[in-house]
Amino acid sequence: MTVNELSAYVAGHALVATATDRAVENIRIDSRTVRPGDAYVAIPGNRWHGMDFENEAARAGAVVIISDRPSTVLPSVLVDDPRQVIGPLCAWFYGTSPNDPRVFGVTGTNGKTSTAHFLEAGLSAAGETAGLISGTHIRGPGCDWVPERTTPEATTLHQTLAAFRQSGVTACAMEVSSHAIDQRRIGGITYRVMAFTNLAPDHLDYHGTIENYYATKASMFESERTDIAVVNVADTYGRRLAAASGAPVWTCGSQNPAADVYADNIICDASGSRFDVHSPAGRVGMRLQTMGAFQVENALTALTALIADGVDLGSAAEGMSSLPAIAGRCQPVHAGQTFTAVVDYMHNTAGQRALLPYLRSLTDGRIIVVAGATGGRDPNKRRPLGAYAGTHADVVIVTDESPEDEDPAAIRSAVLSGARQARHARVIEEPDRRTAIDRAVTLAGPADAVVVAGRGSDPIQRFGARTVPFDDHAQLWQAIAATMCVR
């Protein structure tokens, strides 16, 4: 494909400043990833404009720039809004088409990662060649890597979908974040099913209000975006969305016979969950190995999405039941200890409400929480995070997550203030995360529960420009193992 052909495609959106018959190999939006023959899409951002890096892109071998301003060093295709153009452009360039592979999207505040993993497991068990695009993994035949974002940029998404198709993937589970929707990273993708898990206050530093946040999510449930809408109606926003969706709707929810698919006879313990599912496709019993009562809703949402597409109910349920654990999502740590230990991506109060009462039901002892807050995100949720932990745990050790460009002490101070305000838990400040985890394990006795919260499976801590490899699960296991040796 040539620059001329690319320019001709974009002509409906753009003024073509210059064009050539040079071949285009790939489309990139990060100048650091440009290779010889690439088209570089220069996108305006909050801090920088992609055109600030036109010289770097040119030196790397870019043959054309697509942006809202002309380049001084390369042929340019001018568009009013690069973000609006890039998704459809990538779909055309990489040849991604609706339902090849079928894409099962998952959006909502909490549960996206777990639901996507349940979808992948159910698809595989039903005989599909499955792909996964989530915040923890992008994987399919011959590939498995960890992305930087929950939902990658449009260039990566369409390259991945094209590679999936070429490797025989028939269906793909994809997490869809509100940032990705608002920034149109998912442009050019038509979903076979879009599933909604729940909605609670989060990312309000970005969206401004909960109504804006809801509207962003709701925009995915129109007929031009998805063939089928699956909505968990366990909360008020789900019920509202089910009534407003422009696409055909399947509803689901535990203990809700009015929903199209519902679960009852639910039993949750330290080994997982057991429940019965009732659906238009029949009734099936499920036995999840994944810990957490909230996983019942996530599995039910995934199962509904699959049977709405016509996937065999029994096979899908069997696949989900065989899933042993999901990285960073109420992920147990077993190192021979006498207490419960888990790592969880509990980063908002809705996540705390889902996890901490469940842990309380598992133990006659204390709940010890290692908690903090990530920099560069809504500062208004830090005190509530501390307050809920301080109210529902017995020991709260406040430490650093990834401060990003913020002052770590200021972030900890907000969480500490909330935790102390609760006047219930013993509150400890320990900036170093490794030491904080060690201290939690040292404090734990038989029948206690330790949860390391906030980062999930994120393998990197970020302190401004400095990054530190850090795996919460591995560190918790090491801390327990070391303590066992001493004891």
Helices and strands as residue ranges (DSSP letters): H 3-10, E 14-16, E 27-28, G 31-33, E 39-41, G 50-53, H 54-60, E 64-67, E 76-79, H 82-94, E 102-107, H 112-125, E 130-133, E 138-140, E 143-145, H 154-166, E 171-175, H 178-182, E 191-196, H 204-207, H 210-218, E 226-232, H 236-244, E 249-254, E 261-269, E 272-279, E 282-288, H 294-308, H 313-321, E 331-332, E 340-344, H 349-362, E 367-371, G 379-381, H 382-392, E 395-398, H 408-421, E 426-429, H 433-443, E 449-453, E 460-463, E 466-469, H 472-486
